């Protein structure tokens, strides 16, 4: 049963290695935030014949509960005794995760198999696109290292993500890099790019001594390359391209980013788009 008004870090798990990576990341994030951790599996009755090992509802439900229990044990082994609770919640995964996101401080999910095209009805894509709280996507077992990397394009969502990144950098006591990508080389494009970086950084005065990165090339490719040295990439789910779900670059970061990726949701009605956006900015969904 879902508890109205509850807060904390919520991890969605399934029977995959990606789900275990999400548990490890979620445990670290809960301890760092000093809040409770809830590990949740959305349970739906299996389609008859889909899994011959499951004979009835009771067996299927027990298997789901056992999976969550093992995830709770993993969380306790990962970090120093987080306040953790495991839940099996009845309902389709997307509906359950979106409902939980209304009160969670952070939703953590595994990347699953993203080597190919992501289907529009993918649970991960729907949750990352539509959640009401920030969503972190775990990547493998690599321990956290390096700076935080925030991608910006001058849009209101990218400013919201940058503000969130500033808070994360202060909380973690780590360096933050603010990156913008211009697609065309040349002095004029570089000057506009530097102007955009200066503008967005000035709009977020709480940034703790950021490093500014002006990259040149295809935005998704350059940010994926930059993610190789980051502990986490922080972006918005969409930028200036008007995409209904994920922006073009956010979609590629979801699929190809090397480190954990944090997609920042939040009300942006009070944000104002900064001036000086360069031609590539519309492609950068941050």
C-alpha positions, 0 to 999 in steps of 0.5 A: 500500500502506498503511503500518502505524504511519504518522502525519501528515495524510492528505488524501482526493482525488477529481476535484472542486474540493472535493478541491483545497480539501482539498489546500490545507487539508491542506498548511497543517495538515501544515506547522503540525503539522510532520508529513508529508502523504499525499494519497490516492485510493481507486481502484476499477475503474469500472463498465463504460460509466460513463466512456466516456473510460476504455477499460481498467484501465491507462488508469483507473489512470493517470488516478488516478495523474495526478490524485494527482500534480497534487494533490501539486504543488498542495500544494507550491505552497500551502505552503513545501515540506511533506513530501508523498507521493501514493498511489493505494490500491485499495479502496472510499473509505470502507474506505480512509479509515477504515483510514488514520484509525487512524494519522493525526493528521488526516484532511482531506476536501472538502465535495463537493456538500452543498447538499441532503440527505446520503445515509447512504452518503455517503463524507464522512458515513461518514468524518466519523462513523466515523473514528478521528482528527479529520476536517477538512472543507475549505470553498472557497478562503478563506484562514484568518482569525478565531478558532477556534470551539468549540461545546459542550453539556456532553456528554463528546464536546463536552468532548473537542472543547474540549480539542482546540480548546484545543490548536489555539488554543495551537498556532496562537496565535489566539483561541478562542471557546466557544459554547453555544446556548439555544433559549428566551430568558429570564433562567432559560435564559440563567442556565443557559446561562452556568452551563454555559459556566462549567462546561465552561471550568473543566473545560478549564483549558488554554484560553488566555483564551477568549471565551464566546458564549451564543447564543439560537435554533435551535442549528444555525442559530446556529452556522452563522451564527457560523461566518461570522467563524471560521477553523474550527469545532471540534465533536464528531461527536455530543453528547447526542442519542444519534445513531448517526452524526452528531448533529443539529447536527453533521450540519447543520454538515457540510452548511452550515458556512461555514468549515472544520469539524473533527470531533474523534474520540477516546476519551471513556471518561475524560470526565465529562458536566458538569452544568447542561445546558440543554434545547437541549444535547441537540441540539448534537452537539459 
